[in-house]
């Protein structure tokens, strides 16, 4: 249908840090699903869900070792979930409304929620 758009993303990767005496190898995978519904000439509503998982295959004996940012492509070790919803809607030629919500949980941390609403009037 012209009003609908659905997208899926799959990413896998592996990196090895050979600098320490015992090299560290990280595997990661990411899946994402995006759904967009368009209101013809008015706006759109968009939702997205993303899951990332990073696991270390071998690590050095030092528990205080800091992992390089590039080793995990900036991702947190463990499972990360992200979700978002966006509504962009033009009420009339001079009034526009936007609602935005994002959430995420990384590793075993508590979820973080962020929401924003905006209305614009043009004169």
Short mmCIF file of the C-alpha atoms (twelve columns), coordinates in Angstrom:
data_MODEL
# 
_entry.id   MODEL 
# 
loop_
_atom_site.group_PDB 
_atom_site.id 
_atom_site.type_symbol 
_atom_site.label_atom_id 
_atom_site.label_alt_id 
_atom_site.label_comp_id 
_atom_site.label_asym_id 
_atom_site.label_seq_id 
_atom_site.Cartn_x 
_atom_site.Cartn_y 
_atom_site.Cartn_z 
_atom_site.pdbx_PDB_model_num 
ATOM 1   C CA . UNK A 1   0.000  0.000   0.000  1 
ATOM 2   C CA . UNK A 2   1.185  3.497   -0.721 1 
ATOM 3   C CA . UNK A 3   0.648  4.676   2.866  1 
ATOM 4   C CA . UNK A 4   2.717  1.888   4.524  1 
ATOM 5   C CA . UNK A 5   6.458  1.358   4.736  1 
ATOM 6   C CA . UNK A 6   8.049  -1.565  6.576  1 
ATOM 7   C CA . UNK A 7   11.792 -2.051  6.973  1 
ATOM 8   C CA . UNK A 8   13.974 -4.697  8.597  1 
ATOM 9   C CA . UNK A 9   17.685 -4.489  9.404  1 
ATOM 10  C CA . UNK A 10  20.071 -7.309  10.328 1 
ATOM 11  C CA . UNK A 11  23.707 -6.676  11.215 1 
ATOM 12  C CA . UNK A 12  26.404 -9.003  12.536 1 
ATOM 13  C CA . UNK A 13  30.044 -8.321  13.270 1 
ATOM 14  C CA . UNK A 14  33.151 -9.469  15.059 1 
ATOM 15  C CA . UNK A 15  36.266 -7.620  16.197 1 
ATOM 16  C CA . UNK A 16  39.442 -8.725  17.968 1 
ATOM 17  C CA . UNK A 17  41.755 -6.634  20.128 1 
ATOM 18  C CA . UNK A 18  45.156 -8.294  19.776 1 
ATOM 19  C CA . UNK A 19  47.065 -5.694  21.848 1 
ATOM 20  C CA . UNK A 20  46.861 -7.344  25.314 1 
ATOM 21  C CA . UNK A 21  48.713 -10.579 26.065 1 
ATOM 22  C CA . UNK A 22  45.414 -12.480 25.907 1 
ATOM 23  C CA . UNK A 23  43.389 -11.086 22.971 1 
ATOM 24  C CA . UNK A 24  39.748 -10.065 23.435 1 
ATOM 25  C CA . UNK A 25  37.176 -10.910 20.785 1 
ATOM 26  C CA . UNK A 26  33.691 -9.427  20.632 1 
ATOM 27  C CA . UNK A 27  30.717 -10.685 18.611 1 
ATOM 28  C CA . UNK A 28  27.667 -8.510  18.055 1 
ATOM 29  C CA . UNK A 29  24.367 -8.773  16.267 1 
ATOM 30  C CA . UNK A 30  21.595 -6.263  15.728 1 
ATOM 31  C CA . UNK A 31  18.019 -6.577  14.493 1 
ATOM 32  C CA . UNK A 32  15.642 -3.695  13.851 1 
ATOM 33  C CA . UNK A 33  12.063 -3.395  12.623 1 
ATOM 34  C CA . UNK A 34  10.565 -0.095  11.439 1 
ATOM 35  C CA . UNK A 35  6.941  0.570   10.469 1 
ATOM 36  C CA . UNK A 36  5.765  3.868   8.966  1 
ATOM 37  C CA . UNK A 37  2.207  4.878   8.120  1 
ATOM 38  C CA . UNK A 38  1.783  8.029   6.048  1 
ATOM 39  C CA . UNK A 39  -1.229 10.306  6.180  1 
ATOM 40  C CA . UNK A 40  -1.410 11.562  2.592  1 
ATOM 41  C CA . UNK A 41  -0.432 15.268  2.540  1 
ATOM 42  C CA . UNK A 42  -0.813 15.441  6.373  1 
ATOM 43  C CA . UNK A 43  2.145  13.646  7.993  1 
ATOM 44  C CA . UNK A 44  3.164  10.251  9.299  1 
ATOM 45  C CA . UNK A 45  3.396  7.992   12.330 1 
ATOM 46  C CA . UNK A 46  6.549  5.906   12.740 1 
ATOM 47  C CA . UNK A 47  7.517  3.134   15.156 1 
ATOM 48  C CA . UNK A 48  10.823 1.311   15.518 1 
ATOM 49  C CA . UNK A 49  12.139 -1.507  17.704 1 
ATOM 50  C CA . UNK A 50  15.829 -2.443  17.841 1 
ATOM 51  C CA . UNK A 51  17.671 -5.251  19.646 1 
ATOM 52  C CA . UNK A 52  21.462 -5.440  19.997 1 
ATOM 53  C CA . UNK A 53  23.536 -8.147  21.636 1 
ATOM 54  C CA . UNK A 54  27.270 -8.021  22.283 1 
ATOM 55  C CA . UNK A 55  29.205 -10.919 23.783 1 
ATOM 56  C CA . UNK A 56  32.873 -11.255 24.613 1 
ATOM 57  C CA . UNK A 57  34.320 -14.554 23.424 1 
ATOM 58  C CA . UNK A 58  37.614 -14.337 25.302 1 
ATOM 59  C CA . UNK A 59  38.885 -11.792 27.773 1 
ATOM 60  C CA . UNK A 60  42.086 -11.088 29.593 1 
ATOM 61  C CA . UNK A 61  42.427 -12.076 33.240 1 
ATOM 62  C CA . UNK A 62  42.333 -8.404  34.311 1 
ATOM 63  C CA . UNK A 63  38.759 -7.592  35.458 1 
ATOM 64  C CA . UNK A 64  39.519 -3.842  35.395 1 
ATOM 65  C CA . UNK A 65  40.503 -3.876  31.727 1 
ATOM 66  C CA . UNK A 66  38.781 -1.147  29.718 1 
ATOM 67  C CA . UNK A 67  37.408 -2.286  26.364 1 
ATOM 68  C CA . UNK A 68  38.243 -0.100  23.368 1 
ATOM 69  C CA . UNK A 69  35.211 1.724   21.905 1 
ATOM 70  C CA . UNK A 70  35.915 0.266   18.443 1 
ATOM 71  C CA . UNK A 71  35.911 -3.326  19.736 1 
ATOM 72  C CA . UNK A 72  32.136 -3.361  20.243 1 
ATOM 73  C CA . UNK A 73  31.307 -0.607  17.720 1 
ATOM 74  C CA . UNK A 74  30.231 1.564   20.659 1 
ATOM 75  C CA . UNK A 75  27.670 -0.968  21.872 1 
ATOM 76  C CA . UNK A 76  27.281 -2.094  25.506 1 
ATOM 77  C CA . UNK A 77  28.198 -5.689  26.396 1 
ATOM 78  C CA . UNK A 78  24.982 -7.679  26.905 1 
ATOM 79  C CA . UNK A 79  21.562 -7.094  25.387 1 
ATOM 80  C CA . UNK A 80  20.265 -3.636  24.504 1 
ATOM 81  C CA . UNK A 81  16.703 -2.835  23.489 1 
ATOM 82  C CA . UNK A 82  15.615 0.466   21.946 1 
ATOM 83  C CA . UNK A 83  12.131 1.545   20.906 1 
ATOM 84  C CA . UNK A 84  10.651 4.728   19.508 1 
ATOM 85  C CA . UNK A 85  7.406  6.223   18.248 1 
ATOM 86  C CA . UNK A 86  7.015  9.490   16.329 1 
ATOM 87  C CA . UNK A 87  3.910  11.326  15.149 1 
ATOM 88  C CA . UNK A 88  4.311  14.201  12.694 1 
ATOM 89  C CA . UNK A 89  0.968  15.701  11.724 1 
ATOM 90  C CA . UNK A 90  -0.104 18.882  9.952  1 
ATOM 91  C CA . UNK A 91  -3.533 19.910  11.291 1 
ATOM 92  C CA . UNK A 92  -3.931 22.610  8.664  1 
ATOM 93  C CA . UNK A 93  -1.694 24.804  6.538  1 
ATOM 94  C CA . UNK A 94  -0.551 26.845  9.556  1 
ATOM 95  C CA . UNK A 95  -0.520 24.360  12.478 1 
ATOM 96  C CA . UNK A 96  1.831  21.374  12.842 1 
ATOM 97  C CA . UNK A 97  2.164  18.897  15.760 1 
ATOM 98  C CA . UNK A 98  5.008  16.517  16.579 1 
ATOM 99  C CA . UNK A 99  5.088  13.873  19.329 1 
ATOM 100 C CA . UNK A 100 8.273  11.887  19.953 1 
ATOM 101 C CA . UNK A 101 8.957  9.038   22.403 1 
ATOM 102 C CA . UNK A 102 12.183 7.023   22.843 1 
ATOM 103 C CA . UNK A 103 13.079 4.291   25.280 1 
ATOM 104 C CA . UNK A 104 16.103 2.108   25.828 1 
ATOM 105 C CA . UNK A 105 17.548 -0.414  28.214 1 
ATOM 106 C CA . UNK A 106 21.213 -1.449  28.092 1 
ATOM 107 C CA . UNK A 107 22.706 -4.558  29.589 1 
ATOM 108 C CA . UNK A 108 20.958 -5.109  32.911 1 
ATOM 109 C CA . UNK A 109 20.231 -1.428  33.560 1 
ATOM 110 C CA . UNK A 110 16.786 0.032   34.174 1 
ATOM 111 C CA . UNK A 111 14.922 1.442   31.147 1 
ATOM 112 C CA . UNK A 112 15.336 5.104   30.242 1 
ATOM 113 C CA . UNK A 113 12.332 6.940   28.752 1 
ATOM 114 C CA . UNK A 114 12.322 10.237  26.865 1 
ATOM 115 C CA . UNK A 115 9.291  12.025  25.412 1 
ATOM 116 C CA . UNK A 116 8.854  15.352  23.647 1 
ATOM 117 C CA . UNK A 117 5.820  17.190  22.266 1 
ATOM 118 C CA . UNK A 118 5.911  20.195  20.007 1 
ATOM 119 C CA . UNK A 119 3.262  22.325  18.321 1 
ATOM 120 C CA . UNK A 120 4.056  24.988  15.738 1 
ATOM 121 C CA . UNK A 121 1.839  27.707  14.384 1 
ATOM 122 C CA . UNK A 122 2.832  29.725  11.331 1 
ATOM 123 C CA . UNK A 123 1.432  33.241  10.845 1 
# 
